[in-house]
Amino acid sequence: MTDTPVEESLFQIIHCFHQYAARQGDVETLSLQELQALLTDNVPRFMDSLGRKEPYYVTELFRAADKNKDNQLCFDEFLYVLGKLVKDYHLQYRRQLCARHCAQHSLY
Amino acid sequence: MTDTPVEESLFQIIHCFHQYAARQGDVETLSLQELQALLTDNVPRFMDSLGRKEPYYVTELFRAADKNKDNQLCFDEFLYVLGKLVKDYHLQYRRQLCARHCAQHSLY
């Protein structure tokens, strides 16, 4: 069975988590440094938003996602971060649509 | 700025939601029929699992996601469904890795 584009997208995101989790320490979980690298390399549009490059931003995000406070993010805990990303890119998606609509109708 | 593969994946999933939401009724939300079509067309691996093709499965999933009980799923409510999908494809990803490892090492 060939994967649909949505299935490929889901696997892409999952593969990204495991690529960074495997870097050091527990190969199944993300450390703070691994999360920082994952976000910087893979979601630059998210990180470019105001304040997200401040060192405390990723630390706070990590702390909020780390439900069991073991200083590591397992895949289920990473879903909290993914939720933030999806919401943020949803806003960007709508902004792009809006900008395209305005350009087509010469609204600026 | 060019999108990274992870960003493209996020936009793909978001675009899919809006494609189906736009079909009928409120163009910003999914009806039960739109959710059914979205899942059947885009995540066949998920739907192929035991019991998910039973009519009540998607009805129950829809009901659980519809937090404000307006009989529509807005994008934030759809995140509940997305969480289920990501967890399911994570299991499939691990099964594929395991099968590949076993094949490489002639474990079957």
Backbone of each chain as ProteinMPNN parsed JSONL, in Angstrom:
{"seq_chain_A": "MTDTPVEESLFQIIHCFHQYAARQGDVETLSLQELQALLTDNVPRFMDSLGRKEPYYVTELFRAADKNKDNQLCFDEFLYVLGKLVKDYHLQYRRQLCARHCAQHSLY", "coords_chain_A": {"N_chain_A": [[0.854, -1.195, 0.0], [0.687, 2.141, -0.963], [1.849, 5.091, 0.647], [-0.28, 7.853, 1.48], [-0.129, 11.44, 0.77], [-0.684, 12.708, 3.248], [-0.154, 10.681, 5.095], [2.568, 10.324, 4.576], [3.442, 12.77, 5.525], [2.874, 12.559, 8.267], [4.61, 10.466, 8.964], [7.013, 11.733, 8.37], [7.222, 13.725, 10.351], [7.315, 12.135, 12.635], [9.636, 10.678, 12.118], [11.487, 12.723, 12.238], [11.398, 13.41, 14.998], [12.578, 11.034, 16.059], [15.078, 11.032, 14.867], [16.389, 13.166, 16.124], [16.108, 12.45, 18.797], [17.755, 10.274, 18.914], [20.29, 11.225, 19.041], [21.91, 11.607, 21.42], [22.424, 10.295, 24.775], [19.443, 8.861, 26.165], [18.033, 7.099, 23.548], [15.432, 7.193, 22.82], [14.155, 9.403, 23.667], [13.841, 13.017, 23.862], [16.312, 15.312, 24.854], [16.727, 18.545, 26.455], [18.573, 19.948, 24.889], [18.456, 18.51, 22.528], [15.798, 19.0, 21.755], [15.948, 21.748, 21.359], [17.711, 21.842, 19.141], [16.218, 20.382, 17.252], [13.983, 22.097, 16.864], [15.208, 24.477, 15.97], [16.438, 23.658, 13.583], [14.346, 22.552, 12.065], [11.867, 23.893, 12.224], [12.044, 26.715, 11.415], [10.37, 28.901, 10.814], [8.59, 28.923, 12.923], [10.336, 29.397, 15.041], [11.223, 31.903, 14.409], [9.392, 33.697, 15.321], [8.437, 36.373, 17.469], [10.423, 36.531, 20.346], [10.934, 33.809, 20.61], [13.481, 32.986, 20.229], [14.793, 33.634, 22.476], [16.717, 32.368, 25.164], [15.255, 31.267, 27.343], [12.812, 30.553, 26.279], [12.606, 27.999, 24.907], [13.351, 26.405, 27.013], [11.221, 26.772, 28.815], [9.12, 25.765, 27.284], [9.924, 23.111, 27.034], [9.804, 22.349, 29.73], [7.074, 22.575, 30.244], [6.084, 20.592, 28.588], [7.195, 18.304, 29.613], [5.763, 16.16, 31.299], [6.07, 14.153, 33.298], [8.275, 15.017, 34.605], [10.944, 14.05, 34.247], [12.991, 15.162, 32.973], [13.299, 14.623, 30.295], [11.864, 14.299, 27.035], [9.495, 12.05, 26.089], [7.932, 10.344, 23.294], [5.123, 10.71, 23.492], [4.986, 12.917, 25.182], [6.155, 14.775, 23.55], [4.099, 15.34, 21.837], [2.731, 17.467, 22.897], [4.373, 19.641, 22.247], [4.208, 19.41, 19.484], [1.509, 20.037, 19.097], [1.555, 22.793, 19.682], [3.152, 23.628, 17.549], [1.571, 22.932, 15.297], [-0.678, 24.577, 15.675], [0.525, 27.073, 15.435], [1.525, 27.03, 12.787], [-0.867, 26.83, 11.51], [-1.962, 29.362, 11.846], [-0.103, 30.759, 10.313], [-0.621, 29.646, 7.818], [-3.177, 30.603, 7.31], [-2.657, 33.304, 7.234], [-1.08, 33.43, 4.943], [-2.943, 32.641, 2.981], [-4.712, 34.753, 3.172], [-3.091, 36.906, 2.436], [-2.594, 36.197, -0.207], [-5.142, 36.331, -1.271], [-5.697, 39.035, -0.937], [-3.739, 40.127, -2.606], [-4.538, 39.15, -5.109], [-6.913, 40.463, -5.453], [-6.172, 43.009, -5.485], [-6.108, 44.452, -3.03], [-4.303, 45.752, -1.477]], "CA_chain_A": [[0.0, 0.0, 0.0], [1.493, 3.372, -1.028], [1.406, 6.09, 1.614], [-0.866, 9.093, 0.955], [0.68, 12.589, 1.2], [-0.874, 12.973, 4.685], [0.591, 9.639, 5.819], [3.994, 10.667, 4.447], [3.685, 13.911, 6.42], [2.899, 12.052, 9.651], [5.875, 9.722, 9.136], [8.107, 12.72, 8.327], [7.294, 14.368, 11.668], [7.737, 11.086, 13.577], [11.045, 10.382, 11.821], [12.254, 13.865, 12.74], [11.531, 13.212, 16.451], [13.525, 9.944, 16.365], [16.419, 11.439, 14.427], [17.001, 14.021, 17.154], [16.137, 11.693, 20.052], [18.848, 9.282, 18.844], [21.608, 11.875, 19.023], [22.729, 11.366, 22.626], [21.654, 9.838, 25.944], [18.364, 7.928, 25.833], [17.765, 7.261, 22.106], [13.972, 7.222, 22.612], [13.609, 10.648, 24.222], [14.553, 14.264, 23.564], [16.807, 16.17, 25.926], [16.485, 19.961, 26.143], [19.446, 20.334, 23.773], [17.929, 17.886, 21.304], [14.588, 19.737, 21.359], [16.407, 23.04, 20.822], [18.254, 21.613, 17.794], [15.09, 19.984, 16.389], [13.171, 23.269, 16.53], [16.007, 25.433, 15.196], [16.721, 23.121, 12.244], [13.182, 22.063, 11.312], [10.715, 24.799, 12.192], [12.58, 28.082, 11.553], [9.279, 29.891, 10.8], [8.081, 28.959, 14.299], [11.347, 29.987, 15.92], [11.445, 33.305, 14.054], [8.413, 34.579, 15.954], [8.946, 37.227, 18.55], [10.739, 35.995, 21.671], [11.193, 32.37, 20.675], [14.927, 32.721, 20.216], [15.322, 33.874, 23.824], [17.072, 31.047, 25.717], [14.266, 30.696, 28.268], [11.583, 30.108, 25.607], [12.586, 26.544, 24.707], [13.405, 25.806, 28.358], [9.855, 26.775, 29.371], [8.332, 24.849, 26.457], [10.361, 21.771, 27.445], [9.309, 22.104, 31.093], [5.615, 22.389, 30.167], [5.8, 19.324, 27.901], [7.764, 17.193, 30.4], [4.721, 15.924, 32.305], [6.521, 13.345, 34.447], [9.438, 15.716, 35.193], [12.18, 13.247, 34.245], [13.981, 15.922, 32.208], [13.369, 14.066, 28.943], [10.541, 14.223, 26.399], [9.176, 10.852, 25.327], [7.136, 10.723, 22.122], [3.806, 11.221, 23.909], [5.173, 14.271, 25.718], [6.483, 15.628, 22.401], [2.844, 15.734, 21.19], [2.399, 18.809, 23.404], [5.137, 20.577, 21.404], [3.636, 19.307, 18.139], [0.26, 20.8, 19.133], [1.923, 24.218, 19.576], [3.64, 23.86, 16.183], [0.454, 22.859, 14.345], [-1.489, 25.786, 15.851], [1.289, 28.208, 14.923], [1.557, 26.956, 11.319], [-2.226, 27.076, 11.049], [-2.068, 30.828, 11.737], [0.711, 31.177, 9.166], [-1.346, 29.178, 6.632], [-4.292, 31.527, 7.093], [-2.079, 34.602, 6.843], [-0.659, 33.305, 3.542], [-4.171, 32.641, 2.178], [-5.248, 36.102, 3.219], [-2.192, 37.757, 1.648], [-2.799, 35.832, -1.606], [-6.46, 36.859, -1.636], [-5.587, 40.506, -1.037], [-2.93, 40.436, -3.788], [-5.347, 38.847, -6.299], [-7.983, 41.445, -5.593], [-5.544, 44.346, -5.381], [-6.643, 45.122, -1.834], [-3.256, 46.643, -0.892]], "C_chain_A": [[0.901, 1.26, 0.0], [0.944, 4.365, -0.002], [0.771, 7.283, 0.896], [0.041, 10.259, 1.382], [0.523, 12.896, 2.703], [-0.12, 11.927, 5.511], [2.095, 9.913, 5.75], [4.349, 11.807, 5.396], [3.766, 13.463, 7.877], [4.213, 11.32, 9.905], [7.081, 10.671, 9.162], [8.314, 13.342, 9.709], [7.807, 13.36, 12.711], [9.22, 10.764, 13.383], [11.95, 11.491, 12.366], [12.464, 13.722, 14.249], [12.625, 12.18, 16.74], [14.96, 10.269, 15.947], [17.12, 12.234, 15.522], [17.097, 13.297, 18.501], [17.357, 10.769, 20.086], [20.224, 9.905, 19.026], [22.493, 11.545, 20.228], [21.831, 10.905, 23.77], [20.631, 8.807, 25.53], [17.948, 8.149, 24.377], [16.266, 7.333, 21.796], [13.349, 8.531, 23.075], [14.464, 11.845, 23.817], [15.037, 14.917, 24.845], [16.477, 17.618, 25.537], [17.315, 20.388, 24.93], [18.935, 19.754, 22.459], [16.663, 18.598, 20.821], [14.969, 21.076, 20.732], [16.896, 22.878, 19.381], [17.138, 21.244, 16.822], [14.299, 21.219, 15.928], [13.946, 24.244, 15.635], [16.178, 24.945, 13.753], [15.453, 22.917, 11.419], [11.978, 22.989, 11.257], [11.175, 26.257, 12.368], [11.484, 29.152, 11.544], [8.679, 30.045, 12.194], [9.067, 29.719, 15.182], [11.579, 31.463, 15.638], [10.459, 34.254, 14.72], [9.015, 35.259, 17.17], [9.211, 36.452, 19.846], [11.127, 34.534, 21.704], [12.672, 32.024, 20.596], [15.567, 33.051, 21.557], [15.573, 32.51, 24.477], [15.98, 30.437, 26.591], [13.061, 30.126, 27.547], [11.526, 28.582, 25.47], [12.643, 25.817, 26.055], [12.002, 25.709, 28.96], [8.947, 25.802, 28.614], [8.636, 23.404, 26.867], [9.753, 21.411, 28.8], [7.798, 21.819, 31.071], [5.266, 21.032, 29.539], [6.205, 18.113, 28.747], [6.857, 16.864, 31.593], [5.225, 15.162, 33.525], [7.821, 13.871, 35.083], [10.694, 14.841, 35.294], [13.26, 13.902, 33.387], [14.241, 15.359, 30.812], [11.963, 14.126, 28.365], [10.41, 12.913, 25.632], [8.248, 11.272, 24.179], [5.78, 11.31, 22.514], [3.911, 12.641, 24.47], [5.469, 15.269, 24.588], [5.208, 16.107, 21.688], [2.366, 17.106, 21.665], [3.086, 19.877, 22.541], [4.531, 20.592, 19.995], [2.323, 20.102, 18.047], [0.532, 22.298, 18.982], [2.345, 24.538, 18.141], [2.475, 23.908, 15.196], [-0.411, 24.119, 14.451], [-0.787, 27.008, 15.24], [1.297, 28.202, 13.384], [0.161, 27.127, 10.73], [-2.457, 28.581, 10.894], [-1.299, 31.327, 10.518], [0.017, 30.823, 7.851], [-2.465, 30.165, 6.293], [-3.78, 32.891, 6.651], [-1.667, 34.582, 5.37], [-1.873, 33.361, 2.613], [-4.712, 34.054, 2.045], [-4.409, 37.038, 2.339], [-2.403, 37.488, 0.159], [-4.119, 36.438, -2.119], [-6.387, 38.375, -1.85], [-4.809, 40.893, -2.296], [-3.763, 40.243, -5.055], [-6.401, 39.925, -6.546], [-7.489, 42.881, -5.389], [-6.054, 45.13, -4.179], [-5.591, 45.954, -1.107], [-2.784, 47.596, -1.971]], "O_chain_A": [[1.765, 1.411, 0.864], [-0.267, 4.468, 0.192], [1.232, 7.679, -0.174], [0.888, 10.088, 2.26], [1.487, 13.298, 3.355], [0.49, 12.266, 6.525], [2.808, 9.753, 6.741], [5.423, 11.813, 5.998], [4.621, 13.928, 8.63], [4.855, 11.526, 10.935], [8.048, 10.438, 9.888], [9.445, 13.469, 10.177], [8.631, 13.7, 13.559], [9.963, 10.599, 14.35], [13.034, 11.226, 12.886], [13.583, 13.893, 14.733], [13.5, 12.422, 17.57], [15.922, 9.841, 16.584], [18.294, 12.008, 15.813], [18.049, 13.503, 19.254], [17.922, 10.513, 21.149], [21.217, 9.189, 19.152], [23.676, 11.241, 20.074], [20.617, 11.104, 23.731], [20.891, 7.976, 24.66], [17.554, 9.255, 24.007], [15.878, 7.515, 20.642], [12.15, 8.747, 22.897], [15.64, 11.709, 23.478], [14.281, 15.062, 25.806], [16.007, 17.88, 24.429], [16.825, 21.099, 24.052], [18.973, 20.409, 21.418], [16.475, 18.781, 19.618], [14.403, 21.49, 19.721], [16.545, 23.671, 18.506], [17.11, 21.736, 15.694], [13.988, 21.359, 14.745], [13.402, 24.769, 14.664], [16.074, 25.733, 12.813], [15.478, 23.091, 10.2], [11.156, 22.887, 10.346], [10.774, 26.943, 13.308], [11.634, 30.193, 12.185], [8.307, 31.145, 12.602], [8.674, 30.578, 15.972], [12.066, 32.197, 16.498], [10.65, 35.47, 14.695], [9.96, 34.775, 17.793], [8.314, 35.793, 20.373], [11.609, 34.055, 22.73], [13.064, 30.889, 20.868], [16.751, 32.782, 21.762], [14.749, 31.603, 24.361], [15.794, 29.22, 26.584], [12.344, 29.302, 28.113], [10.543, 27.95, 25.857], [12.055, 24.748, 26.216], [11.641, 24.687, 29.545], [8.12, 25.111, 29.208], [7.729, 22.586, 27.025], [9.25, 20.304, 28.99], [7.311, 20.94, 31.783], [4.276, 20.404, 29.914], [5.629, 17.033, 28.613], [7.142, 17.234, 32.732], [4.856, 15.48, 34.655], [8.385, 13.244, 35.98], [11.413, 14.882, 36.293], [14.297, 13.303, 33.105], [15.296, 15.604, 30.226], [10.981, 14.02, 29.1], [11.118, 12.684, 24.651], [7.83, 12.428, 24.108], [5.34, 12.299, 21.929], [3.024, 13.466, 24.253], [5.091, 16.438, 24.656], [5.218, 17.141, 21.019], [1.682, 17.821, 20.932], [2.475, 20.874, 22.157], [4.365, 21.652, 19.392], [2.062, 20.76, 17.04], [-0.171, 22.99, 18.245], [1.962, 25.566, 17.582], [2.396, 24.81, 14.362], [-0.831, 24.668, 13.433], [-1.421, 27.858, 14.614], [1.1, 29.242, 12.756], [0.021, 27.526, 9.574], [-3.075, 29.02, 9.925], [-1.77, 32.197, 9.785], [0.056, 31.593, 6.892], [-2.667, 30.514, 5.13], [-4.385, 33.552, 5.807], [-1.865, 35.553, 4.641], [-1.845, 34.039, 1.586], [-5.113, 34.492, 0.966], [-4.95, 37.855, 1.594], [-2.395, 38.416, -0.65], [-4.197, 36.971, -3.226], [-6.939, 38.914, -2.809], [-5.16, 41.857, -2.976], [-3.709, 41.067, -5.969], [-6.731, 40.251, -7.686], [-8.262, 43.811, -5.159], [-6.387, 46.31, -4.285], [-5.92, 46.758, -0.235], [-1.915, 48.431, -1.721]]}, "seq_chain_B": "MTDTPVEESLFQIIHCFHQYAARQGDVETLSLQELQALLTDNVPRFMDSLGRKEPYYVTELFRAADKNKDNQLCFDEFLYVLGKLVKDYHLQYRRQLCARHCAQHSLY", "coords_chain_B": {"N_chain_B": [[11.889, 32.559, 2.287], [12.584, 29.132, 2.219], [10.435, 26.361, 2.805], [11.069, 23.857, 5.286], [11.282, 20.198, 5.183], [9.735, 19.286, 7.395], [8.142, 21.508, 7.957], [6.728, 21.647, 5.543], [5.289, 19.289, 5.835], [3.651, 19.891, 8.043], [2.09, 21.946, 6.932], [0.854, 20.477, 4.924], [-0.879, 18.746, 6.334], [-2.534, 20.632, 7.567], [-3.616, 21.862, 5.31], [-5.061, 19.748, 4.281], [-7.083, 19.426, 6.252], [-8.522, 21.857, 5.764], [-9.31, 21.565, 3.119], [-11.257, 19.532, 3.257], [-12.995, 20.614, 5.124], [-14.06, 22.689, 3.695], [-15.899, 21.607, 2.006], [-18.768, 21.433, 2.443], [-21.528, 23.126, 4.114], [-20.481, 24.921, 7.022], [-17.503, 26.389, 6.114], [-15.232, 26.377, 7.58], [-15.134, 24.378, 9.372], [-15.27, 20.833, 10.212], [-17.781, 18.551, 9.344], [-19.442, 15.546, 10.508], [-19.596, 13.815, 8.29], [-17.689, 14.939, 6.628], [-15.376, 14.533, 8.158], [-15.323, 11.738, 8.156], [-14.872, 11.248, 5.393], [-12.387, 12.539, 5.087], [-10.714, 10.936, 6.69], [-10.99, 8.379, 5.51], [-10.007, 8.81, 2.91], [-7.416, 9.829, 3.326], [-5.952, 8.663, 5.44], [-5.644, 5.757, 5.158], [-4.219, 3.613, 6.269], [-4.584, 3.963, 8.993], [-7.357, 3.674, 9.149], [-7.61, 1.074, 8.397], [-7.176, -0.49, 10.589], [-8.313, -2.818, 13.041], [-11.775, -2.719, 13.51], [-12.136, -0.01, 12.934], [-13.506, 0.612, 10.695], [-16.099, 0.187, 11.275], [-19.298, 1.696, 11.46], [-19.853, 3.14, 13.847], [-17.403, 3.854, 14.875], [-16.086, 6.224, 13.792], [-18.057, 8.022, 14.418], [-17.994, 8.02, 17.214], [-15.399, 8.944, 17.64], [-15.592, 11.491, 16.538], [-17.478, 12.603, 18.292], [-16.053, 12.591, 20.692], [-14.037, 14.395, 20.057], [-15.408, 16.748, 19.608], [-15.573, 19.164, 21.513], [-17.143, 21.405, 22.357], [-19.613, 20.585, 21.667], [-21.084, 21.346, 19.331], [-21.566, 19.961, 17.11], [-19.776, 20.127, 15.056], [-16.381, 20.114, 13.93], [-13.96, 22.336, 14.782], [-10.733, 23.763, 13.882], [-9.04, 23.591, 16.156], [-10.327, 21.619, 17.649], [-10.005, 19.501, 15.936], [-7.398, 18.846, 16.422], [-7.395, 16.957, 18.42], [-8.136, 14.626, 17.055], [-5.963, 14.515, 15.332], [-3.907, 13.992, 17.156], [-4.522, 11.345, 17.879], [-4.056, 10.142, 15.393], [-1.3, 10.631, 14.994], [-0.176, 9.187, 17.113], [-0.947, 6.61, 16.396], [0.35, 6.244, 13.897], [2.904, 6.434, 14.816], [3.243, 4.032, 16.188], [3.07, 2.333, 13.984], [5.308, 3.133, 12.573], [7.348, 2.28, 14.275], [6.889, -0.459, 14.176], [7.508, -0.973, 11.535], [10.257, -0.333, 11.523], [11.172, -2.315, 13.23], [10.486, -4.625, 11.803], [12.152, -4.305, 9.617], [14.653, -4.461, 10.828], [14.583, -7.082, 11.804], [14.455, -8.472, 9.396], [16.89, -7.785, 8.239], [18.637, -9.037, 9.941], [18.019, -11.62, 9.702], [16.024, -12.723, 11.446], [13.611, -13.883, 11.309]], "CA_chain_B": [[12.42, 31.429, 3.085], [12.016, 27.865, 1.751], [9.957, 25.523, 3.905], [11.781, 22.596, 5.541], [10.352, 19.072, 5.028], [8.781, 19.229, 8.519], [7.168, 22.591, 7.748], [5.843, 21.209, 4.441], [4.397, 18.261, 6.395], [2.652, 20.575, 8.865], [1.17, 22.637, 6.008], [0.091, 19.432, 4.215], [-1.938, 18.291, 7.238], [-3.443, 21.774, 7.731], [-4.309, 22.028, 4.025], [-6.011, 18.636, 4.19], [-8.246, 19.811, 7.079], [-9.323, 22.917, 5.131], [-9.898, 21.015, 1.892], [-12.477, 18.79, 3.599], [-13.9, 21.52, 5.831], [-14.68, 23.587, 2.705], [-16.823, 20.882, 1.109], [-20.196, 21.789, 2.597], [-21.849, 23.778, 5.39], [-19.461, 25.857, 7.487], [-16.26, 26.062, 5.394], [-14.105, 26.415, 8.519], [-15.233, 23.25, 10.311], [-15.587, 19.514, 9.654], [-18.97, 17.803, 9.788], [-19.133, 14.12, 10.662], [-19.386, 13.236, 6.955], [-16.399, 15.436, 6.125], [-14.32, 13.825, 8.898], [-15.317, 10.362, 7.628], [-14.217, 11.271, 4.079], [-10.973, 12.9, 5.299], [-9.994, 9.771, 7.233], [-11.016, 7.286, 4.529], [-9.167, 9.144, 1.755], [-6.049, 10.285, 3.624], [-5.21, 7.828, 6.403], [-6.171, 4.388, 5.024], [-3.53, 2.705, 7.211], [-5.262, 4.138, 10.282], [-8.722, 3.143, 9.047], [-7.57, -0.376, 8.184], [-7.05, -1.209, 11.863], [-9.503, -3.544, 13.501], [-12.93, -2.018, 14.081], [-12.275, 1.411, 12.602], [-14.452, 0.802, 9.579], [-17.465, 0.094, 11.808], [-19.861, 3.066, 11.395], [-19.851, 3.889, 15.114], [-16.05, 4.277, 15.284], [-15.842, 7.642, 13.482], [-19.055, 8.793, 15.183], [-17.497, 8.164, 18.589], [-14.198, 9.795, 17.56], [-16.117, 12.843, 16.304], [-18.133, 13.046, 19.526], [-15.008, 12.853, 21.694], [-13.262, 15.581, 19.654], [-16.294, 17.919, 19.573], [-15.601, 19.587, 22.928], [-18.238, 22.334, 22.659], [-20.879, 19.907, 21.302], [-21.864, 22.057, 18.303], [-21.716, 19.047, 15.983], [-18.787, 20.504, 14.048], [-15.023, 20.179, 14.494], [-13.112, 23.442, 14.348], [-9.364, 23.274, 13.742], [-8.494, 23.213, 17.463], [-10.931, 20.333, 18.033], [-9.415, 18.492, 15.058], [-6.095, 18.454, 16.985], [-7.625, 15.716, 19.175], [-8.075, 13.546, 16.055], [-4.576, 14.462, 14.865], [-3.144, 13.312, 18.208], [-4.786, 9.9, 17.709], [-3.38, 9.709, 14.162], [0.151, 10.65, 15.185], [0.171, 8.059, 17.99], [-1.135, 5.381, 15.634], [1.422, 6.123, 12.906], [4.142, 6.201, 15.561], [3.302, 2.573, 16.387], [3.351, 1.72, 12.681], [6.71, 3.482, 12.277], [8.197, 1.394, 15.082], [6.711, -1.82, 13.663], [8.277, -1.044, 10.281], [11.678, -0.37, 11.91], [11.409, -3.622, 13.833], [10.425, -5.625, 10.732], [13.353, -4.121, 8.802], [15.772, -4.96, 11.639], [14.487, -8.545, 11.835], [14.766, -8.982, 8.056], [18.328, -7.609, 8.023], [19.392, -9.962, 10.78], [17.421, -12.95, 9.476], [15.461, -13.176, 12.715], [12.426, -14.716, 11.024]], "C_chain_B": [[11.769, 30.124, 2.585], [11.564, 27.049, 2.959], [10.843, 24.282, 4.053], [10.792, 21.446, 5.313], [9.329, 18.978, 6.165], [7.725, 20.324, 8.367], [6.195, 22.226, 6.625], [4.837, 20.184, 4.951], [3.29, 18.889, 7.224], [1.622, 21.261, 7.964], [0.292, 21.624, 5.26], [-1.111, 18.989, 5.057], [-2.996, 19.398, 7.405], [-4.275, 21.969, 6.457], [-5.39, 20.958, 3.871], [-7.264, 18.957, 5.015], [-9.121, 20.804, 6.326], [-9.984, 22.455, 3.836], [-11.233, 20.339, 2.195], [-13.489, 19.674, 4.307], [-14.691, 22.373, 4.831], [-15.772, 22.912, 1.887], [-18.278, 21.306, 1.211], [-20.418, 22.439, 3.953], [-20.789, 24.815, 5.734], [-18.118, 25.467, 6.875], [-15.03, 26.048, 6.307], [-14.103, 25.218, 9.462], [-15.584, 21.961, 9.569], [-16.914, 19.017, 10.219], [-18.543, 16.344, 9.965], [-18.822, 13.477, 9.314], [-18.033, 13.68, 6.385], [-15.237, 14.745, 6.847], [-14.184, 12.393, 8.372], [-14.555, 10.311, 6.289], [-12.728, 11.577, 4.218], [-10.17, 11.67, 5.734], [-9.901, 8.65, 6.189], [-10.025, 7.569, 3.393], [-7.696, 9.317, 2.123], [-5.267, 9.425, 4.604], [-5.73, 6.387, 6.349], [-5.497, 3.392, 5.966], [-4.196, 2.769, 8.587], [-6.628, 3.454, 10.238], [-8.744, 1.627, 8.87], [-7.468, -1.164, 9.485], [-8.398, -1.767, 12.298], [-10.588, -2.617, 14.062], [-13.133, -0.596, 13.623], [-13.186, 1.657, 11.411], [-15.897, 0.609, 10.027], [-18.03, 1.515, 11.872], [-19.732, 3.829, 12.716], [-18.466, 4.42, 15.474], [-15.839, 5.781, 15.039], [-16.835, 8.533, 14.228], [-18.552, 9.054, 16.602], [-16.271, 9.076, 18.645], [-14.63, 11.254, 17.419], [-16.69, 13.409, 17.605], [-17.087, 13.403, 20.602], [-14.234, 14.128, 21.364], [-14.083, 16.866, 19.77], [-16.558, 18.443, 20.984], [-16.8, 20.473, 23.251], [-19.609, 21.827, 22.191], [-21.75, 20.708, 20.321], [-21.984, 21.228, 17.03], [-20.841, 19.408, 14.785], [-17.418, 20.446, 14.716], [-14.287, 21.379, 13.912], [-11.662, 22.93, 14.351], [-8.79, 22.824, 15.089], [-9.071, 21.878, 17.938], [-10.347, 19.193, 17.186], [-8.058, 18.009, 15.602], [-6.219, 17.177, 17.827], [-7.517, 14.504, 18.235], [-6.632, 13.379, 15.574], [-3.679, 13.754, 15.878], [-3.3, 11.802, 18.103], [-4.021, 9.369, 16.49], [-1.87, 9.601, 14.372], [0.592, 9.476, 16.057], [0.081, 6.739, 17.232], [-0.007, 5.179, 14.615], [2.786, 5.963, 13.578], [4.32, 4.701, 15.827], [3.672, 1.867, 15.078], [4.807, 1.946, 12.27], [7.654, 2.534, 13.013], [8.095, -0.045, 14.586], [7.518, -2.005, 12.386], [9.777, -1.15, 10.562], [12.045, -1.758, 12.394], [11.439, -4.703, 12.747], [11.686, -5.552, 9.879], [14.572, -4.709, 9.526], [15.784, -6.493, 11.63], [14.88, -9.136, 10.483], [16.272, -8.918, 7.81], [19.14, -8.649, 8.786], [18.825, -11.378, 10.722], [16.822, -13.526, 10.752], [14.162, -13.957, 12.524], [12.823, -15.829, 10.072]], "O_chain_B": [[10.543, 30.026, 2.534], [12.22, 27.044, 4.001], [11.308, 23.725, 3.059], [9.585, 21.684, 5.252], [8.174, 18.626, 5.924], [6.544, 20.087, 8.622], [4.991, 22.462, 6.735], [3.672, 20.2, 4.553], [2.131, 18.484, 7.132], [0.419, 21.165, 8.209], [-0.881, 21.893, 4.997], [-2.224, 18.873, 4.546], [-4.197, 19.128, 7.386], [-5.481, 22.209, 6.521], [-6.491, 21.233, 3.392], [-8.383, 18.779, 4.532], [-10.336, 20.62, 6.252], [-11.081, 22.897, 3.498], [-12.217, 20.544, 1.485], [-14.696, 19.515, 4.123], [-15.84, 22.733, 5.083], [-16.496, 23.582, 1.151], [-18.945, 21.515, 0.198], [-19.581, 22.314, 4.847], [-20.266, 25.5, 4.856], [-17.641, 24.351, 7.084], [-13.923, 25.746, 5.861], [-13.18, 25.057, 10.26], [-16.118, 21.986, 8.46], [-17.138, 19.059, 11.429], [-17.426, 15.963, 9.614], [-17.889, 12.683, 9.207], [-17.328, 12.899, 5.747], [-14.23, 14.411, 6.224], [-13.074, 11.898, 8.17], [-13.705, 9.444, 6.082], [-11.899, 10.957, 3.552], [-9.088, 11.402, 5.21], [-8.842, 8.048, 6.016], [-9.292, 6.676, 2.966], [-6.818, 8.99, 1.324], [-4.037, 9.454, 4.599], [-6.197, 5.853, 7.355], [-6.129, 2.435, 6.413], [-4.349, 1.75, 9.26], [-7.008, 2.746, 11.17], [-9.749, 0.972, 9.149], [-7.654, -2.381, 9.484], [-9.46, -1.245, 11.958], [-10.336, -1.833, 14.977], [-14.185, -0.012, 13.882], [-13.587, 2.792, 11.155], [-16.822, 0.84, 9.248], [-17.331, 2.439, 12.287], [-19.523, 5.042, 12.705], [-18.352, 5.336, 16.288], [-15.462, 6.518, 15.95], [-16.506, 9.652, 14.621], [-18.67, 10.163, 17.122], [-16.118, 9.875, 19.569], [-14.101, 12.137, 18.093], [-16.418, 14.554, 17.968], [-17.232, 14.391, 21.322], [-13.822, 14.859, 22.264], [-13.532, 17.941, 20.002], [-17.615, 18.202, 21.568], [-17.415, 20.315, 24.305], [-20.619, 22.523, 22.298], [-22.974, 20.75, 20.45], [-22.443, 21.721, 15.999], [-21.137, 19.037, 13.649], [-17.296, 20.695, 15.915], [-14.022, 21.439, 12.711], [-11.398, 21.803, 14.77], [-8.126, 21.79, 15.16], [-8.364, 21.091, 18.567], [-10.213, 18.064, 17.66], [-7.62, 16.903, 15.287], [-5.264, 16.408, 17.935], [-6.893, 13.497, 18.57], [-6.138, 12.261, 15.427], [-2.788, 12.997, 15.494], [-2.322, 11.063, 18.223], [-3.418, 8.297, 16.54], [-1.244, 8.615, 13.983], [1.61, 8.843, 15.78], [0.925, 5.858, 17.401], [0.527, 4.078, 14.484], [3.715, 5.419, 12.981], [5.424, 4.172, 15.703], [4.476, 0.935, 15.064], [5.449, 1.066, 11.697], [8.633, 2.05, 12.444], [9.089, -0.771, 14.572], [8.133, -3.049, 12.173], [10.482, -1.941, 9.936], [13.082, -2.31, 12.026], [12.299, -5.583, 12.761], [12.229, -6.576, 9.465], [15.411, -5.368, 8.913], [16.831, -7.121, 11.473], [15.55, -10.166, 10.419], [16.865, -9.844, 7.257], [20.198, -9.084, 8.331], [19.113, -12.217, 11.576], [17.08, -14.678, 11.101], [13.674, -14.608, 13.447], [11.985, -16.649, 9.697]]}, "name": "protein", "num_of_chains": 2, "seq": "MTDTPVEESLFQIIHCFHQYAARQGDVETLSLQELQALLTDNVPRFMDSLGRKEPYYVTELFRAADKNKDNQLCFDEFLYVLGKLVKDYHLQYRRQLCARHCAQHSLYMTDTPVEESLFQIIHCFHQYAARQGDVETLSLQELQALLTDNVPRFMDSLGRKEPYYVTELFRAADKNKDNQLCFDEFLYVLGKLVKDYHLQYRRQLCARHCAQHSLY"}
